Amino acid sequence: MADHPLPLTGERTVPGLDHENYWFARHVAAYAFAARRAGGLRVLDAGCGEGYGARMLDDVAAHVVGVDLVGDVVAHARGAYPGVEFLEADLCDLPLPDACVDLVVSLQVIEHLPDIPRFVAEMARVLRPGGELVCATPNRLTFTPGSDTPVNPFHTVEFTASELRDTLAGPFAVQDILGLRHGRRLRAVEGLARRSLPDLVLGAPPQEWPRWLAALVARVRPGDFRLRADDLDTSLDLVALARRP
C-alpha cells in the first residue's frame, strides 16, 4: 500500500486511513471477486483511482492497464505501484486498440459518468469477443433510498439491479448480477445498534464517532462482506458479470 494516500474527495476511496476503512474494505471485496476471474488474462481496470485494485489484479493477471482521468491520480498510482501500467485517459475515449483485453473491471465508476451509453460501448470495443466485464455500483435502493436523486453529489445516476442489467444489455450479454452485503459479524453489530452500518458511518464526521464505532471501522476486512445472487434489492452494492458476444 502507498505510504501517502491521495486525499479523499468523495469520488474514490484510498487505503491506509482508519476512518475510511469500511468503504475501502467494501471495494476490495469486489476487487477480490474480479481477481478470481483475472488469472492469466489481459485486464483493464477502468477508473482505477488510487491504484490498489489494479495492483490486486496484477497479482494474478498476465497484464493490467489501469486508466483514470485525473493526472495527479495516475501519477500517484505509478509511484505507488510501479509494476502496473497506468494511463491518463477518458474512459469514453480510450487510447487502446479494439479487442485488446480479455477482462474489463470497472468498480464504483459507472455512477460517476456523464455519458454512460458511450462508456458501455467503449468497454465493449476494447474487450475481445467472449471477454468479460465486471461492473460494480451502489444499489440505489439502499444507497439513496426513497429518491431518484443521488445523495452523493459526485454521482450522476444510481441503479437498481434491473436498471443496471438494462444499461449493459446490447453491447453485453449480462450473465449474472450479484449483491454485495454484510457478513455475519457486521450484521450482528447492526442488530445491536438498530441502525445500518453505512448509516452509522455517514451519520456524523469521524471525529464525532463513539469509540466503539471508530474501532469497528478500523477493523473491517474484505472478508466481512458476502456476494449473493438472492434478494438483490436489499444489497449494498450490485456486481454485474457480463460477456461481450
N, C-alpha and C positions, 0 to 999 in steps of 0.2 A: 504494500500500500504506500501511497505517497506520504511523505513527511509533512507536507504543507498543502492540505486540500484546498480546492477552489472555494471561494466564498459562496454561501447559499444565496440563491436568487428566487426560489420558488419554482424554477424550471427544471432543476436537477437535484439529485441527492449526491452526497460525497461521503467517502469513508473517513474514519478517524475522529468523528465527533460523537460523543456520548449522547447528546440530546437529539441527534439526527439518526441514531442507530436503528430505531424502529423502521423508518422508511428505507434506510439502506438495506437492512436485512430482508425486508419485503421485496425489494428489487432483486437482490442476489438470489432469492428463492426462484424467481422467474428465470434469471440467467442460468441457474443450475439446471433447470428443465431444458433450456435451449442447448446447453453444453452437452447434454446426453444425446443430442441429435447431430452434433457437430464433428464427431470423430473422423479425422482424415479428410475433411471437406474444405473447400474454399468458402469462406464465410464473410459476409458483410454485416457489420454492426452499424445499422443506420440510425444515427442520432446517439452516438456513443458517449456523449457527455465527458465526464471526468476520465473515463477510460478503463475503470476497474472491470467492467463486464467484458470488454474486448480482451482484456488480459486473461480472464477466466476461460473464454472461448479458445484463446490461443494455446492453452494448456493441452487441448485435445485436437484442434483443427490442423489441417495442413497449412493453411494461411488465413490470416484475418486482416481485413481492412476496416478500420473504424472511421466513420465520417461524422463530422459536426460542422455546423455553420459558423461558429464563433472562433475566430482566430486565436484568441487567448486560451480558450479551452483546448484547442488542438495542440497548441504549443505546450501547455501543461501536460497533456496526455503523452506527448512524445518524450518529454523529460522524465515523466513518472514511470512509463512502461516502454523502455527503449526497444524491446524485442518485437513490438507490434507496429504495423503500418497504420498511420493516421493521416487523413486527408481533410482539408478545409474545403467544404463544398455545400451547395444547396442540395438537399435530398430530392428535390424535384427536377434536378438537372445535374446528374452525377457525371463526373469525368471518367466514366468506366464504359467499356465496350458491352455490347449485347451479350447476354447469356454467359457472363464471366464468373458467376459464383454458383455454388451448389445450395447454399442456405443463406437466407436473409433473416437477421434477428433485429427486431425493432421494438424496444420495450419502453413504455411510458413516453412515447413520442407522437403518435398519430393525433392525439387530442390537442397538441400544441400547434398544429399546422394550419395555414390559411387556405391551402388548396389540396384537400385530401384526395379527390379523384386523381389528380396529377401525381401525387405521391404514390398512390397504389399502382398506377400504371408504370411509374419509373421503377418501382421494386420488381414488378413483373418483367420489365425489359432486361434488367441486369441478371435475372435469375434464369438458369438453364431450364429447358423443358423437363418436367419431372422434379425439379428442385422444390424446396420447402420454404415457407415463410412462417416464422414465429412472431406474432404481434401481440403485445400486452398493452392494456389500457385500463384505467379505473372504471369500475362498474358505476354508471350514472345513478342507478337505483339506490346505491349505498353511499356513494361519494358525495352526491348532491341530491339527497332525497327530496322528493316533492317539488322539484323545479327542473325546467329545461335549460335554465341559465347556470353555467358552471360557477361554483363558488370560488374556484381558483381563477384569478384574473389572467393567468397565463394559458388557460385552456380555451380554445376556440369552440370546441364541441366535446361532448361526452356521449358514451354509447351504452345501450343495453346490449345483451347478448345477441338478440335478433338484429339490432341495428348494425352491430359490428359485422355480423355474417353478411348482411346485405351490402355493406360498404366494400367488403373484399370480394364479393361474388362478381363474376365477369372475367377479370384478369386471372382470378384464382378459383380453384375448387376448394371450398372450405371443408376440411376433413373432420375437425372437431373444435369445440370451444370448451375450455376448462375454466373453472372458477378457483381462484386462489383465496384461501380463507385461513383463519387462525387454527392452529392445532390445539390439543387438549390443554396445555399449560396456560396459554393466553385466554382461552375460553373460560377457564376456571377463574382467572383474575377478573374478567368482565362480569362473571356471575357474582363475585363478591362485591365488586364496585357498583354493580347495577347500571353500568354505562359501558358503551363500546370503547375499546382502547383508542381508536382514532379520535373519538370524541374527547377522551381524557387528554390526549396529546395535544389536540388543537384547541382545547378549551381555555388554555392560559399559556403565556410565554414560559419557556423552560425555567427561567429564574424564579417563577412562582409555583412550580410543581411541588407537591409534597415529596418528601424524601423517598418514600416507597415507590412513587411513580418514576422519579429520576433514576433510581437504582434498577427498576424493572426495565425501563427503556434501554439503559446501557447494556443489559444482559440479553436482550432479544437476539436470537440467532436465526439464520435461514431455515433451520430445521423446525422452528416454531410455526411454520406455515405448511399448508397442505394444498395440493391441486386435485380437484374432483370435478367430475362431469355432471353431478346432480345439483339441483336447486341453485341454478346459476344466478337467479335474481337476488339472492342474499349474499353472494360472494363479494369479496373486496375488490379484486381485480379480475378482468377477463383475459384469458390467454388463448388466442386463436392459432390453430395449426392449419395451414392451407398449402395447397400444391399448385404449382404452375402447370397447366395441361400441356 
